Amino acid sequence: MAKNEKAPQTFEPTRIQRVLTGMIVGVIGAAILSIIIAIASAAFAWTLLLFIFPVIAIIGMATGMLLMIALMVVTIREKVRQNKLSE
């Protein structure tokens, strides 16, 4: 019996997915950079920077996680919509 094979669909991200991806990269990149600065400030005993940058890192990582969850929700909704249209 011949299988009903569909051509593989290419997935092109929507505008909101591209924006969320850029935001995730920027926020998590800034958080990682602030962690590096915090480590350097601890090594060189810069007291002012020692307190500021870990807070930025914590907020940045938490925000990045929320953005990733939002991207997953948007992607899942888009896949469900595509599956309904292809049926």
N, C-alpha and C positions, 0 to 999 in steps of 0.2 A: 504494500500500500504506500502511496506517496503521501508524504507529510505535507501539511499546509505550512510551508515555510514563508515567513514574512521577511522582507528585506530589513537588515539591521537599521534601526533609526539612529540618526546622528543627533546628539544632544547639544543644542546650542543654548548657552545660558541667557536668561532674560536680563533686562537692564537692572532690575532690583537685585538679582543674584550677583551681577558684576559689581554693583555698588557695595553690597554687603561684603563681598570678598575683599575688595579694596579697603574697606573700613577695618575688617579683621586683621589684615596684614599690617595696616598702619598702627592700630592700637596695640597689638601684641608686639610688634617691632619696637614701639616706643617703650613698652613695659620691659622688654628684654634689655634695651639700651639703658633704662634707668636702673636696672639690676646691676649692670656692668659699672655704671657710674657709682652706685652705692658701694660696690666692692672696692672700687678704686678710692673712694672717699674714706672708707674704713682703713685701707692700707696706708694712705697718706695723712690720716688724722684730720680730715676736714670736717669739723663738727657740724656746721650748718647743713651741709649736703647729706650728712649721715642720717638725718631725720626726715628730710623731704623726699628723697628718691625712693625709699622703700614703700612709702605711702602711695606714690605714683604707680609703682610696680603692682601693688595689690589691687588698686582700683583698675588699672589697665588690664590685668589678667582676668578679673571678674567681668569687666565689660566685654572683653574678647570672647569669654565663654558664652555670655548672653547673646552676642552677635552670631556666634556659631550655631546656637540653638535656633535663632531666628532664621538663619540660612537653611538649616535642615528642614524647618517647617515650610518655608517657601518652596524648597526643592521638592519635598514630598507632595505638597499640594499641586505643583506643576506636573509631576509625574502621574498623579492620580487623574488629573484633568486630561493629559495626553492619552492615558490608557482608556478613559471613557470615550474619547473621540475616535480612537482607533478600533473600537469594538463594533 
